Amino acid sequence: EPAVNEQAVNDRAAIRAEASEQVRRAAGLWLTGDRVAALGRQIVLSITRYRRANRRSPTWAEALAGVDPALCEPITTVPEGWPLAPAVWRRELRQRLMGELRHARWVTYTRTPRSLHPGDVGRGWLTANPPPDGQHPPDTAR
């Protein structure tokens, strides 16, 4: 029986490794410099609008709700043959996006819920480009 358990553990590890590789490849194709900048601009506008309307910072889900859905399409489209639950795909790609936006200094956040704020680059961009009234500002970088 220990051999059966060991095989099951190895199988699960192989599935997780394959899933991780799929996420890594998808994030690499999706999160190019131009797309991170386009997403950064929109997420900063979304955070700003949310904070004005609600007097608190948004969650990531609330902030992403204010971003052009076409820019976030890779998060919502689970690939054929994905070996884990669809929620895992969405969470993993969202985590990659969060990391890229933070690394590029579009946003800043901590582990504390609702700690999402524009970062240095985001604040600089907002200063030069005050938020328009429209839901989704025009953005050509796709």
Secondary structure, DSSP 4 states (H G I P E B T S, - for coil): -HHHHHHHHHHHHHHHHHHHHHHHHHHHHH--HHHHHHHHHHHHHHHHHHHHHHSSPPPHHHHHTTS-TTTTHHHH-PPTT--S-HHHHHHHHHHHHHHHHHHTTSEE--SSTT--EE-HHHHHHHHHSPPPSSSS------
